[in-house]
Amino acid sequence: MTRVNIQDAKTHLSRYIDRVEQGEVIIVCRHNRPVAELRAIETSLARPARVAGLLKGRIHWEPDAFAPMTAEELAEFDAAPVFPPAGQA
């Protein structure tokens, strides 16, 4: 554990960060009284890559699920309230 004053920490921060990455702990002091501690943080492991197609064969769509809306459906969609009145589900 190394103790440094604030001015020295400001001047040589990148050096101290390099030492922290190597596992050392740096104590920053003001007037020889510890006020902060520099230590490496534990990084979480990277997430595993997502695999495409995990649900293939398990989800089925109706043949017209993505067909364009009819004129009647579009008119009903545009005229519908954004938030239905209370009591309706």
PDB file of N, CA, C and O in Angstrom:
ATOM      1  N   MET A   1       0.854  -1.165   0.000  1.00  0.00           N
ATOM      2  CA  MET A   1       0.000   0.000   0.000  1.00  0.00           C
ATOM      3  C   MET A   1       0.903   1.232   0.000  1.00  0.00           C
ATOM      4  O   MET A   1       1.786   1.380   0.845  1.00  0.00           O
ATOM      5  N   THR A   2       0.661   2.093  -0.953  1.00  0.00           N
ATOM      6  CA  THR A   2       1.456   3.306  -1.111  1.00  0.00           C
ATOM      7  C   THR A   2       0.608   4.508  -0.738  1.00  0.00           C
ATOM      8  O   THR A   2      -0.573   4.578  -1.078  1.00  0.00           O
ATOM      9  N   ARG A   3       1.227   5.462  -0.028  1.00  0.00           N
ATOM     10  CA  ARG A   3       0.529   6.694   0.343  1.00  0.00           C
ATOM     11  C   ARG A   3       1.123   7.844  -0.457  1.00  0.00           C
ATOM     12  O   ARG A   3       2.342   8.000  -0.526  1.00  0.00           O
ATOM     13  N   VAL A   4       0.248   8.651  -1.062  1.00  0.00           N
ATOM     14  CA  VAL A   4       0.695   9.812  -1.831  1.00  0.00           C
ATOM     15  C   VAL A   4      -0.168  11.003  -1.464  1.00  0.00           C
ATOM     16  O   VAL A   4      -1.316  10.845  -1.049  1.00  0.00           O
ATOM     17  N   ASN A   5       0.395  12.210  -1.619  1.00  0.00           N
ATOM     18  CA  ASN A   5      -0.419  13.394  -1.355  1.00  0.00           C
ATOM     19  C   ASN A   5      -1.226  13.747  -2.605  1.00  0.00           C
ATOM     20  O   ASN A   5      -0.960  13.233  -3.692  1.00  0.00           O
ATOM     21  N   ILE A   6      -2.189  14.605  -2.444  1.00  0.00           N
ATOM     22  CA  ILE A   6      -3.115  14.927  -3.534  1.00  0.00           C
ATOM     23  C   ILE A   6      -2.379  15.525  -4.730  1.00  0.00           C
ATOM     24  O   ILE A   6      -2.649  15.149  -5.871  1.00  0.00           O
ATOM     25  N   GLN A   7      -1.453  16.451  -4.484  1.00  0.00           N
ATOM     26  CA  GLN A   7      -0.734  17.077  -5.598  1.00  0.00           C
ATOM     27  C   GLN A   7       0.047  16.039  -6.395  1.00  0.00           C
ATOM     28  O   GLN A   7       0.059  16.075  -7.626  1.00  0.00           O
ATOM     29  N   ASP A   8       0.685  15.130  -5.705  1.00  0.00           N
ATOM     30  CA  ASP A   8       1.439  14.075  -6.385  1.00  0.00           C
ATOM     31  C   ASP A   8       0.487  13.164  -7.167  1.00  0.00           C
ATOM     32  O   ASP A   8       0.804  12.740  -8.278  1.00  0.00           O
ATOM     33  N   ALA A   9      -0.673  12.868  -6.587  1.00  0.00           N
ATOM     34  CA  ALA A   9      -1.656  12.019  -7.277  1.00  0.00           C
ATOM     35  C   ALA A   9      -2.158  12.705  -8.545  1.00  0.00           C
ATOM     36  O   ALA A   9      -2.331  12.057  -9.577  1.00  0.00           O
ATOM     37  N   LYS A  10      -2.395  14.028  -8.467  1.00  0.00           N
ATOM     38  CA  LYS A  10      -2.856  14.758  -9.643  1.00  0.00           C
ATOM     39  C   LYS A  10      -1.777  14.788 -10.719  1.00  0.00           C
ATOM     40  O   LYS A  10      -2.069  14.645 -11.907  1.00  0.00           O
ATOM     41  N   THR A  11      -0.543  14.972 -10.300  1.00  0.00           N
ATOM     42  CA  THR A  11       0.555  15.085 -11.252  1.00  0.00           C
ATOM     43  C   THR A  11       0.864  13.761 -11.936  1.00  0.00           C
ATOM     44  O   THR A  11       1.171  13.736 -13.128  1.00  0.00           O
ATOM     45  N   HIS A  12       0.787  12.667 -11.197  1.00  0.00           N
ATOM     46  CA  HIS A  12       1.215  11.367 -11.715  1.00  0.00           C
ATOM     47  C   HIS A  12       0.075  10.346 -11.726  1.00  0.00           C
ATOM     48  O   HIS A  12       0.305   9.157 -11.508  1.00  0.00           O
ATOM     49  N   LEU A  13      -1.130  10.799 -11.973  1.00  0.00           N
ATOM     50  CA  LEU A  13      -2.284   9.904 -11.901  1.00  0.00           C
ATOM     51  C   LEU A  13      -2.137   8.696 -12.814  1.00  0.00           C
ATOM     52  O   LEU A  13      -2.439   7.576 -12.401  1.00  0.00           O
ATOM     53  N   SER A  14      -1.684   8.895 -14.035  1.00  0.00           N
ATOM     54  CA  SER A  14      -1.587   7.759 -14.962  1.00  0.00           C
ATOM     55  C   SER A  14      -0.592   6.719 -14.456  1.00  0.00           C
ATOM     56  O   SER A  14      -0.807   5.524 -14.655  1.00  0.00           O
ATOM     57  N   ARG A  15       0.477   7.138 -13.814  1.00  0.00           N
ATOM     58  CA  ARG A  15       1.433   6.185 -13.237  1.00  0.00           C
ATOM     59  C   ARG A  15       0.772   5.372 -12.123  1.00  0.00           C
ATOM     60  O   ARG A  15       0.950   4.157 -12.029  1.00  0.00           O
ATOM     61  N   TYR A  16       0.012   6.064 -11.291  1.00  0.00           N
ATOM     62  CA  TYR A  16      -0.639   5.370 -10.178  1.00  0.00           C
ATOM     63  C   TYR A  16      -1.735   4.428 -10.685  1.00  0.00           C
ATOM     64  O   TYR A  16      -1.951   3.357 -10.117  1.00  0.00           O
ATOM     65  N   ILE A  17      -2.409   4.825 -11.734  1.00  0.00           N
ATOM     66  CA  ILE A  17      -3.418   3.944 -12.318  1.00  0.00           C
ATOM     67  C   ILE A  17      -2.748   2.681 -12.858  1.00  0.00           C
ATOM     68  O   ILE A  17      -3.284   1.584 -12.701  1.00  0.00           O
ATOM     69  N   ASP A  18      -1.599   2.821 -13.482  1.00  0.00           N
ATOM     70  CA  ASP A  18      -0.866   1.635 -13.959  1.00  0.00           C
ATOM     71  C   ASP A  18      -0.529   0.711 -12.799  1.00  0.00           C
ATOM     72  O   ASP A  18      -0.662  -0.508 -12.915  1.00  0.00           O
ATOM     73  N   ARG A  19      -0.096   1.283 -11.686  1.00  0.00           N
ATOM     74  CA  ARG A  19       0.239   0.466 -10.522  1.00  0.00           C
ATOM     75  C   ARG A  19      -0.999  -0.189  -9.924  1.00  0.00           C
ATOM     76  O   ARG A  19      -0.940  -1.328  -9.462  1.00  0.00           O
ATOM     77  N   VAL A  20      -2.110   0.523  -9.931  1.00  0.00           N
ATOM     78  CA  VAL A  20      -3.368  -0.038  -9.424  1.00  0.00           C
ATOM     79  C   VAL A  20      -3.802  -1.217 -10.281  1.00  0.00           C
ATOM     80  O   VAL A  20      -4.284  -2.224  -9.762  1.00  0.00           O
ATOM     81  N   GLU A  21      -3.632  -1.092 -11.595  1.00  0.00           N
ATOM     82  CA  GLU A  21      -3.990  -2.196 -12.489  1.00  0.00           C
ATOM     83  C   GLU A  21      -3.152  -3.433 -12.214  1.00  0.00           C
ATOM     84  O   GLU A  21      -3.583  -4.548 -12.508  1.00  0.00           O
ATOM     85  N   GLN A  22      -1.972  -3.255 -11.659  1.00  0.00           N
ATOM     86  CA  GLN A  22      -1.103  -4.386 -11.319  1.00  0.00           C
ATOM     87  C   GLN A  22      -1.478  -4.987  -9.965  1.00  0.00           C
ATOM     88  O   GLN A  22      -0.873  -5.970  -9.537  1.00  0.00           O
ATOM     89  N   GLY A  23      -2.471  -4.405  -9.287  1.00  0.00           N
ATOM     90  CA  GLY A  23      -2.942  -4.972  -8.024  1.00  0.00           C
ATOM     91  C   GLY A  23      -2.568  -4.176  -6.796  1.00  0.00           C
ATOM     92  O   GLY A  23      -2.959  -4.549  -5.690  1.00  0.00           O
ATOM     93  N   GLU A  24      -1.831  -3.100  -6.945  1.00  0.00           N
ATOM     94  CA  GLU A  24      -1.439  -2.293  -5.793  1.00  0.00           C
ATOM     95  C   GLU A  24      -2.585  -1.380  -5.356  1.00  0.00           C
ATOM     96  O   GLU A  24      -3.430  -1.010  -6.171  1.00  0.00           O
ATOM     97  N   VAL A  25      -2.615  -1.024  -4.096  1.00  0.00           N
ATOM     98  CA  VAL A  25      -3.603  -0.091  -3.562  1.00  0.00           C
ATOM     99  C   VAL A  25      -2.876   1.204  -3.244  1.00  0.00           C
ATOM    100  O   VAL A  25      -1.835   1.189  -2.587  1.00  0.00           O
ATOM    101  N   ILE A  26      -3.416   2.322  -3.704  1.00  0.00           N
ATOM    102  CA  ILE A  26      -2.815   3.637  -3.484  1.00  0.00           C
ATOM    103  C   ILE A  26      -3.738   4.430  -2.560  1.00  0.00           C
ATOM    104  O   ILE A  26      -4.932   4.563  -2.831  1.00  0.00           O
ATOM    105  N   ILE A  27      -3.180   4.955  -1.469  1.00  0.00           N
ATOM    106  CA  ILE A  27      -3.927   5.797  -0.547  1.00  0.00           C
ATOM    107  C   ILE A  27      -3.578   7.246  -0.847  1.00  0.00           C
ATOM    108  O   ILE A  27      -2.403   7.615  -0.861  1.00  0.00           O
ATOM    109  N   VAL A  28      -4.599   8.073  -1.089  1.00  0.00           N
ATOM    110  CA  VAL A  28      -4.392   9.493  -1.363  1.00  0.00           C
ATOM    111  C   VAL A  28      -4.633  10.240  -0.050  1.00  0.00           C
ATOM    112  O   VAL A  28      -5.658  10.059   0.606  1.00  0.00           O
ATOM    113  N   CYS A  29      -3.658  11.087   0.318  1.00  0.00           N
ATOM    114  CA  CYS A  29      -3.721  11.796   1.598  1.00  0.00           C
ATOM    115  C   CYS A  29      -3.768  13.304   1.398  1.00  0.00           C
ATOM    116  O   CYS A  29      -3.225  13.839   0.431  1.00  0.00           O
ATOM    117  N   ARG A  30      -4.422  13.969   2.325  1.00  0.00           N
ATOM    118  CA  ARG A  30      -4.405  15.432   2.402  1.00  0.00           C
ATOM    119  C   ARG A  30      -3.792  15.768   3.760  1.00  0.00           C
ATOM    120  O   ARG A  30      -4.327  15.385   4.800  1.00  0.00           O
ATOM    121  N   HIS A  31      -2.691  16.469   3.746  1.00  0.00           N
ATOM    122  CA  HIS A  31      -1.964  16.810   4.974  1.00  0.00           C
ATOM    123  C   HIS A  31      -1.670  15.550   5.791  1.00  0.00           C
ATOM    124  O   HIS A  31      -1.867  15.521   7.005  1.00  0.00           O
ATOM    125  N   ASN A  32      -1.198  14.519   5.107  1.00  0.00           N
ATOM    126  CA  ASN A  32      -0.822  13.227   5.702  1.00  0.00           C
ATOM    127  C   ASN A  32      -1.984  12.477   6.353  1.00  0.00           C
ATOM    128  O   ASN A  32      -1.759  11.569   7.152  1.00  0.00           O
ATOM    129  N   ARG A  33      -3.214  12.844   6.022  1.00  0.00           N
ATOM    130  CA  ARG A  33      -4.382  12.106   6.510  1.00  0.00           C
ATOM    131  C   ARG A  33      -5.062  11.454   5.320  1.00  0.00           C
ATOM    132  O   ARG A  33      -5.392  12.146   4.358  1.00  0.00           O
ATOM    133  N   PRO A  34      -5.283  10.142   5.351  1.00  0.00           N
ATOM    134  CA  PRO A  34      -5.908   9.449   4.221  1.00  0.00           C
ATOM    135  C   PRO A  34      -7.315   9.974   3.940  1.00  0.00           C
ATOM    136  O   PRO A  34      -8.129  10.120   4.851  1.00  0.00           O
ATOM    137  N   VAL A  35      -7.585  10.253   2.673  1.00  0.00           N
ATOM    138  CA  VAL A  35      -8.915  10.723   2.273  1.00  0.00           C
ATOM    139  C   VAL A  35      -9.520   9.878   1.160  1.00  0.00           C
ATOM    140  O   VAL A  35     -10.733   9.917   0.955  1.00  0.00           O
ATOM    141  N   ALA A  36      -8.715   9.125   0.446  1.00  0.00           N
ATOM    142  CA  ALA A  36      -9.247   8.327  -0.661  1.00  0.00           C
ATOM    143  C   ALA A  36      -8.334   7.128  -0.898  1.00  0.00           C
ATOM    144  O   ALA A  36      -7.176   7.097  -0.481  1.00  0.00           O
ATOM    145  N   GLU A  37      -8.900   6.161  -1.574  1.00  0.00           N
ATOM    146  CA  GLU A  37      -8.158   4.947  -1.871  1.00  0.00           C
ATOM    147  C   GLU A  37      -8.367   4.604  -3.337  1.00  0.00           C
ATOM    148  O   GLU A  37      -9.499   4.565  -3.819  1.00  0.00           O
ATOM    149  N   LEU A  38      -7.276   4.357  -4.037  1.00  0.00           N
ATOM    150  CA  LEU A  38      -7.357   3.914  -5.430  1.00  0.00           C
ATOM    151  C   LEU A  38      -7.087   2.430  -5.449  1.00  0.00           C
ATOM    152  O   LEU A  38      -6.038   1.975  -4.994  1.00  0.00           O
ATOM    153  N   ARG A  39      -8.027   1.675  -5.973  1.00  0.00           N
ATOM    154  CA  ARG A  39      -7.845   0.234  -6.113  1.00  0.00           C
ATOM    155  C   ARG A  39      -8.552  -0.211  -7.371  1.00  0.00           C
ATOM    156  O   ARG A  39      -9.487   0.438  -7.838  1.00  0.00           O
ATOM    157  N   ALA A  40      -8.100  -1.320  -7.912  1.00  0.00           N
ATOM    158  CA  ALA A  40      -8.701  -1.851  -9.137  1.00  0.00           C
ATOM    159  C   ALA A  40     -10.111  -2.345  -8.830  1.00  0.00           C
ATOM    160  O   ALA A  40     -10.380  -2.840  -7.736  1.00  0.00           O
ATOM    161  N   ILE A  41     -10.987  -2.208  -9.784  1.00  0.00           N
ATOM    162  CA  ILE A  41     -12.338  -2.742  -9.624  1.00  0.00           C
ATOM    163  C   ILE A  41     -12.408  -4.089 -10.318  1.00  0.00           C
ATOM    164  O   ILE A  41     -11.701  -4.346 -11.292  1.00  0.00           O
ATOM    165  N   GLU A  42     -13.265  -4.929  -9.801  1.00  0.00           N
ATOM    166  CA  GLU A  42     -13.445  -6.238 -10.424  1.00  0.00           C
ATOM    167  C   GLU A  42     -14.358  -6.072 -11.625  1.00  0.00           C
ATOM    168  O   GLU A  42     -15.497  -5.623 -11.491  1.00  0.00           O
ATOM    169  N   THR A  43     -13.869  -6.427 -12.772  1.00  0.00           N
ATOM    170  CA  THR A  43     -14.695  -6.326 -13.963  1.00  0.00           C
ATOM    171  C   THR A  43     -15.490  -7.605 -14.113  1.00  0.00           C
ATOM    172  O   THR A  43     -14.982  -8.703 -13.885  1.00  0.00           O
ATOM    173  N   SER A  44     -16.728  -7.448 -14.495  1.00  0.00           N
ATOM    174  CA  SER A  44     -17.569  -8.623 -14.689  1.00  0.00           C
ATOM    175  C   SER A  44     -17.154  -9.329 -15.978  1.00  0.00           C
ATOM    176  O   SER A  44     -16.635  -8.706 -16.904  1.00  0.00           O
ATOM    177  N   LEU A  45     -17.384 -10.600 -16.018  1.00  0.00           N
ATOM    178  CA  LEU A  45     -17.059 -11.363 -17.218  1.00  0.00           C
ATOM    179  C   LEU A  45     -17.942 -10.915 -18.362  1.00  0.00           C
ATOM    180  O   LEU A  45     -19.098 -10.544 -18.159  1.00  0.00           O
ATOM    181  N   ALA A  46     -17.406 -10.948 -19.540  1.00  0.00           N
ATOM    182  CA  ALA A  46     -18.173 -10.556 -20.718  1.00  0.00           C
ATOM    183  C   ALA A  46     -19.338 -11.513 -20.910  1.00  0.00           C
ATOM    184  O   ALA A  46     -19.218 -12.713 -20.664  1.00  0.00           O
ATOM    185  N   ARG A  47     -20.440 -10.982 -21.343  1.00  0.00           N
ATOM    186  CA  ARG A  47     -21.605 -11.827 -21.614  1.00  0.00           C
ATOM    187  C   ARG A  47     -21.302 -12.758 -22.771  1.00  0.00           C
ATOM    188  O   ARG A  47     -20.603 -12.385 -23.713  1.00  0.00           O
ATOM    189  N   PRO A  48     -21.823 -13.957 -22.699  1.00  0.00           N
ATOM    190  CA  PRO A  48     -21.631 -14.840 -23.856  1.00  0.00           C
ATOM    191  C   PRO A  48     -22.387 -14.285 -25.065  1.00  0.00           C
ATOM    192  O   PRO A  48     -23.422 -13.634 -24.919  1.00  0.00           O
ATOM    193  N   ALA A  49     -21.874 -14.543 -26.216  1.00  0.00           N
ATOM    194  CA  ALA A  49     -22.499 -14.048 -27.438  1.00  0.00           C
ATOM    195  C   ALA A  49     -23.882 -14.670 -27.598  1.00  0.00           C
ATOM    196  O   ALA A  49     -24.092 -15.840 -27.278  1.00  0.00           O
ATOM    197  N   ARG A  50     -24.808 -13.881 -28.090  1.00  0.00           N
ATOM    198  CA  ARG A  50     -26.154 -14.393 -28.339  1.00  0.00           C
ATOM    199  C   ARG A  50     -26.133 -15.287 -29.569  1.00  0.00           C
ATOM    200  O   ARG A  50     -25.437 -15.020 -30.549  1.00  0.00           O
ATOM    201  N   VAL A  51     -26.898 -16.330 -29.490  1.00  0.00           N
ATOM    202  CA  VAL A  51     -26.975 -17.260 -30.608  1.00  0.00           C
ATOM    203  C   VAL A  51     -28.312 -17.038 -31.311  1.00  0.00           C
ATOM    204  O   VAL A  51     -29.373 -17.110 -30.692  1.00  0.00           O
ATOM    205  N   ALA A  52     -28.244 -16.772 -32.596  1.00  0.00           N
ATOM    206  CA  ALA A  52     -29.462 -16.542 -33.364  1.00  0.00           C
ATOM    207  C   ALA A  52     -30.176 -17.862 -33.621  1.00  0.00           C
ATOM    208  O   ALA A  52     -29.538 -18.894 -33.828  1.00  0.00           O
ATOM    209  N   GLY A  53     -31.484 -17.820 -33.605  1.00  0.00           N
ATOM    210  CA  GLY A  53     -32.276 -18.975 -33.981  1.00  0.00           C
ATOM    211  C   GLY A  53     -32.584 -19.953 -32.869  1.00  0.00           C
ATOM    212  O   GLY A  53     -32.946 -21.095 -33.151  1.00  0.00           O
ATOM    213  N   LEU A  54     -32.453 -19.551 -31.611  1.00  0.00           N
ATOM    214  CA  LEU A  54     -32.716 -20.485 -30.511  1.00  0.00           C
ATOM    215  C   LEU A  54     -34.182 -20.935 -30.455  1.00  0.00           C
ATOM    216  O   LEU A  54     -34.477 -22.035 -29.988  1.00  0.00           O
ATOM    217  N   LEU A  55     -35.086 -20.095 -30.927  1.00  0.00           N
ATOM    218  CA  LEU A  55     -36.512 -20.439 -30.883  1.00  0.00           C
ATOM    219  C   LEU A  55     -37.036 -20.947 -32.221  1.00  0.00           C
ATOM    220  O   LEU A  55     -38.246 -21.059 -32.416  1.00  0.00           O
ATOM    221  N   LYS A  56     -36.138 -21.252 -33.132  1.00  0.00           N
ATOM    222  CA  LYS A  56     -36.567 -21.733 -34.441  1.00  0.00           C
ATOM    223  C   LYS A  56     -37.378 -23.020 -34.282  1.00  0.00           C
ATOM    224  O   LYS A  56     -36.958 -23.957 -33.604  1.00  0.00           O
ATOM    225  N   GLY A  57     -38.529 -23.042 -34.913  1.00  0.00           N
ATOM    226  CA  GLY A  57     -39.406 -24.204 -34.837  1.00  0.00           C
ATOM    227  C   GLY A  57     -40.341 -24.203 -33.642  1.00  0.00           C
ATOM    228  O   GLY A  57     -41.211 -25.068 -33.541  1.00  0.00           O
ATOM    229  N   ARG A  58     -40.178 -23.243 -32.729  1.00  0.00           N
ATOM    230  CA  ARG A  58     -41.022 -23.191 -31.537  1.00  0.00           C
ATOM    231  C   ARG A  58     -42.043 -22.067 -31.604  1.00  0.00           C
ATOM    232  O   ARG A  58     -43.018 -22.075 -30.853  1.00  0.00           O
ATOM    233  N   ILE A  59     -41.835 -21.108 -32.486  1.00  0.00           N
ATOM    234  CA  ILE A  59     -42.770 -19.993 -32.634  1.00  0.00           C
ATOM    235  C   ILE A  59     -43.354 -20.067 -34.035  1.00  0.00           C
ATOM    236  O   ILE A  59     -42.636 -20.234 -35.021  1.00  0.00           O
ATOM    237  N   HIS A  60     -44.650 -19.940 -34.098  1.00  0.00           N
ATOM    238  CA  HIS A  60     -45.330 -20.034 -35.396  1.00  0.00           C
ATOM    239  C   HIS A  60     -46.205 -18.806 -35.595  1.00  0.00           C
ATOM    240  O   HIS A  60     -46.895 -18.365 -34.676  1.00  0.00           O
ATOM    241  N   TRP A  61     -46.170 -18.262 -36.799  1.00  0.00           N
ATOM    242  CA  TRP A  61     -46.972 -17.109 -37.165  1.00  0.00           C
ATOM    243  C   TRP A  61     -48.058 -17.543 -38.142  1.00  0.00           C
ATOM    244  O   TRP A  61     -47.890 -18.475 -38.929  1.00  0.00           O
ATOM    245  N   GLU A  62     -49.144 -16.851 -38.060  1.00  0.00           N
ATOM    246  CA  GLU A  62     -50.187 -17.048 -39.074  1.00  0.00           C
ATOM    247  C   GLU A  62     -49.622 -16.541 -40.398  1.00  0.00           C
ATOM    248  O   GLU A  62     -48.819 -15.608 -40.401  1.00  0.00           O
ATOM    249  N   PRO A  63     -50.021 -17.128 -41.513  1.00  0.00           N
ATOM    250  CA  PRO A  63     -49.460 -16.713 -42.803  1.00  0.00           C
ATOM    251  C   PRO A  63     -49.643 -15.222 -43.104  1.00  0.00           C
ATOM    252  O   PRO A  63     -48.801 -14.618 -43.768  1.00  0.00           O
ATOM    253  N   ASP A  64     -50.743 -14.624 -42.617  1.00  0.00           N
ATOM    254  CA  ASP A  64     -50.986 -13.213 -42.919  1.00  0.00           C
ATOM    255  C   ASP A  64     -50.638 -12.298 -41.736  1.00  0.00           C
ATOM    256  O   ASP A  64     -51.117 -11.165 -41.682  1.00  0.00           O
ATOM    257  N   ALA A  65     -49.828 -12.761 -40.804  1.00  0.00           N
ATOM    258  CA  ALA A  65     -49.522 -11.982 -39.602  1.00  0.00           C
ATOM    259  C   ALA A  65     -48.872 -10.637 -39.927  1.00  0.00           C
ATOM    260  O   ALA A  65     -49.086  -9.662 -39.206  1.00  0.00           O
ATOM    261  N   PHE A  66     -48.094 -10.571 -40.988  1.00  0.00           N
ATOM    262  CA  PHE A  66     -47.404  -9.334 -41.334  1.00  0.00           C
ATOM    263  C   PHE A  66     -47.939  -8.710 -42.622  1.00  0.00           C
ATOM    264  O   PHE A  66     -47.276  -7.880 -43.244  1.00  0.00           O
ATOM    265  N   ALA A  67     -49.127  -9.113 -43.005  1.00  0.00           N
ATOM    266  CA  ALA A  67     -49.752  -8.533 -44.200  1.00  0.00           C
ATOM    267  C   ALA A  67     -50.187  -7.101 -43.869  1.00  0.00           C
ATOM    268  O   ALA A  67     -50.493  -6.794 -42.716  1.00  0.00           O
ATOM    269  N   PRO A  68     -50.213  -6.241 -44.864  1.00  0.00           N
ATOM    270  CA  PRO A  68     -50.678  -4.874 -44.615  1.00  0.00           C
ATOM    271  C   PRO A  68     -52.115  -4.869 -44.105  1.00  0.00           C
ATOM    272  O   PRO A  68     -52.903  -5.757 -44.430  1.00  0.00           O
ATOM    273  N   MET A  69     -52.447  -3.858 -43.303  1.00  0.00           N
ATOM    274  CA  MET A  69     -53.811  -3.742 -42.771  1.00  0.00           C
ATOM    275  C   MET A  69     -54.780  -3.401 -43.892  1.00  0.00           C
ATOM    276  O   MET A  69     -54.433  -2.743 -44.873  1.00  0.00           O
ATOM    277  N   THR A  70     -55.989  -3.866 -43.713  1.00  0.00           N
ATOM    278  CA  THR A  70     -57.043  -3.477 -44.656  1.00  0.00           C
ATOM    279  C   THR A  70     -57.428  -2.038 -44.341  1.00  0.00           C
ATOM    280  O   THR A  70     -57.048  -1.492 -43.305  1.00  0.00           O
ATOM    281  N   ALA A  71     -58.187  -1.434 -45.250  1.00  0.00           N
ATOM    282  CA  ALA A  71     -58.620  -0.049 -45.043  1.00  0.00           C
ATOM    283  C   ALA A  71     -59.469   0.059 -43.779  1.00  0.00           C
ATOM    284  O   ALA A  71     -59.347   1.033 -43.036  1.00  0.00           O
ATOM    285  N   GLU A  72     -60.334  -0.937 -43.524  1.00  0.00           N
ATOM    286  CA  GLU A  72     -61.181  -0.907 -42.327  1.00  0.00           C
ATOM    287  C   GLU A  72     -60.332  -1.025 -41.051  1.00  0.00           C
ATOM    288  O   GLU A  72     -60.565  -0.307 -40.078  1.00  0.00           O
ATOM    289  N   GLU A  73     -59.349  -1.932 -41.062  1.00  0.00           N
ATOM    290  CA  GLU A  73     -58.485  -2.093 -39.885  1.00  0.00           C
ATOM    291  C   GLU A  73     -57.671  -0.825 -39.634  1.00  0.00           C
ATOM    292  O   GLU A  73     -57.486  -0.422 -38.486  1.00  0.00           O
ATOM    293  N   LEU A  74     -57.192  -0.206 -40.694  1.00  0.00           N
ATOM    294  CA  LEU A  74     -56.408   1.008 -40.560  1.00  0.00           C
ATOM    295  C   LEU A  74     -57.257   2.145 -40.005  1.00  0.00           C
ATOM    296  O   LEU A  74     -56.790   2.899 -39.150  1.00  0.00           O
ATOM    297  N   ALA A  75     -58.493   2.283 -40.474  1.00  0.00           N
ATOM    298  CA  ALA A  75     -59.380   3.326 -39.973  1.00  0.00           C
ATOM    299  C   ALA A  75     -59.685   3.090 -38.494  1.00  0.00           C
ATOM    300  O   ALA A  75     -59.703   4.033 -37.704  1.00  0.00           O
ATOM    301  N   GLU A  76     -59.925   1.831 -38.122  1.00  0.00           N
ATOM    302  CA  GLU A  76     -60.196   1.506 -36.717  1.00  0.00           C
ATOM    303  C   GLU A  76     -58.961   1.790 -35.853  1.00  0.00           C
ATOM    304  O   GLU A  76     -59.082   2.296 -34.737  1.00  0.00           O
ATOM    305  N   PHE A  77     -57.796   1.466 -36.367  1.00  0.00           N
ATOM    306  CA  PHE A  77     -56.551   1.693 -35.640  1.00  0.00           C
ATOM    307  C   PHE A  77     -56.312   3.183 -35.417  1.00  0.00           C
ATOM    308  O   PHE A  77     -55.951   3.591 -34.313  1.00  0.00           O
ATOM    309  N   ASP A  78     -56.508   3.994 -36.446  1.00  0.00           N
ATOM    310  CA  ASP A  78     -56.260   5.432 -36.342  1.00  0.00           C
ATOM    311  C   ASP A  78     -57.275   6.123 -35.455  1.00  0.00           C
ATOM    312  O   ASP A  78     -56.947   7.125 -34.820  1.00  0.00           O
ATOM    313  N   ALA A  79     -58.504   5.616 -35.390  1.00  0.00           N
ATOM    314  CA  ALA A  79     -59.557   6.267 -34.615  1.00  0.00           C
ATOM    315  C   ALA A  79     -59.575   5.826 -33.159  1.00  0.00           C
ATOM    316  O   ALA A  79     -60.258   6.451 -32.347  1.00  0.00           O
ATOM    317  N   ALA A  80     -58.867   4.798 -32.811  1.00  0.00           N
ATOM    318  CA  ALA A  80     -58.884   4.275 -31.442  1.00  0.00           C
ATOM    319  C   ALA A  80     -58.190   5.249 -30.502  1.00  0.00           C
ATOM    320  O   ALA A  80     -57.206   5.882 -30.885  1.00  0.00           O
ATOM    321  N   PRO A  81     -58.692   5.380 -29.266  1.00  0.00           N
ATOM    322  CA  PRO A  81     -58.043   6.273 -28.309  1.00  0.00           C
ATOM    323  C   PRO A  81     -56.694   5.689 -27.871  1.00  0.00           C
ATOM    324  O   PRO A  81     -56.508   4.473 -27.820  1.00  0.00           O
ATOM    325  N   VAL A  82     -55.777   6.580 -27.564  1.00  0.00           N
ATOM    326  CA  VAL A  82     -54.461   6.125 -27.131  1.00  0.00           C
ATOM    327  C   VAL A  82     -54.576   5.407 -25.788  1.00  0.00           C
ATOM    328  O   VAL A  82     -54.005   4.332 -25.600  1.00  0.00           O
ATOM    329  N   PHE A  83     -55.317   6.008 -24.860  1.00  0.00           N
ATOM    330  CA  PHE A  83     -55.558   5.376 -23.563  1.00  0.00           C
ATOM    331  C   PHE A  83     -57.052   5.132 -23.448  1.00  0.00           C
ATOM    332  O   PHE A  83     -57.826   6.089 -23.434  1.00  0.00           O
ATOM    333  N   PRO A  84     -57.481   3.871 -23.364  1.00  0.00           N
ATOM    334  CA  PRO A  84     -58.906   3.606 -23.248  1.00  0.00           C
ATOM    335  C   PRO A  84     -59.450   4.158 -21.928  1.00  0.00           C
ATOM    336  O   PRO A  84     -58.705   4.305 -20.959  1.00  0.00           O
ATOM    337  N   PRO A  85     -60.751   4.463 -21.894  1.00  0.00           N
ATOM    338  CA  PRO A  85     -61.339   4.975 -20.652  1.00  0.00           C
ATOM    339  C   PRO A  85     -61.168   3.973 -19.521  1.00  0.00           C
ATOM    340  O   PRO A  85     -61.059   2.770 -19.757  1.00  0.00           O
ATOM    341  N   ALA A  86     -61.145   4.481 -18.283  1.00  0.00           N
ATOM    342  CA  ALA A  86     -60.971   3.632 -17.106  1.00  0.00           C
ATOM    343  C   ALA A  86     -62.112   2.623 -17.038  1.00  0.00           C
ATOM    344  O   ALA A  86     -63.251   2.938 -17.385  1.00  0.00           O
ATOM    345  N   GLY A  87     -61.803   1.419 -16.591  1.00  0.00           N
ATOM    346  CA  GLY A  87     -62.809   0.378 -16.465  1.00  0.00           C
ATOM    347  C   GLY A  87     -62.825  -0.571 -17.629  1.00  0.00           C
ATOM    348  O   GLY A  87     -63.402  -1.653 -17.524  1.00  0.00           O
ATOM    349  N   GLN A  88     -62.213  -0.209 -18.738  1.00  0.00           N
ATOM    350  CA  GLN A  88     -62.155  -1.123 -19.872  1.00  0.00           C
ATOM    351  C   GLN A  88     -60.821  -1.840 -19.850  1.00  0.00           C
ATOM    352  O   GLN A  88     -59.793  -1.268 -19.487  1.00  0.00           O
ATOM    353  N   ALA A  89     -60.856  -3.095 -20.242  1.00  0.00           N
ATOM    354  CA  ALA A  89     -59.613  -3.848 -20.265  1.00  0.00           C
ATOM    355  C   ALA A  89     -59.310  -4.331 -21.643  1.00  0.00           C
ATOM    356  O   ALA A  89     -58.293  -4.990 -21.857  1.00  0.00           O
TER     357      ALA A  89
END
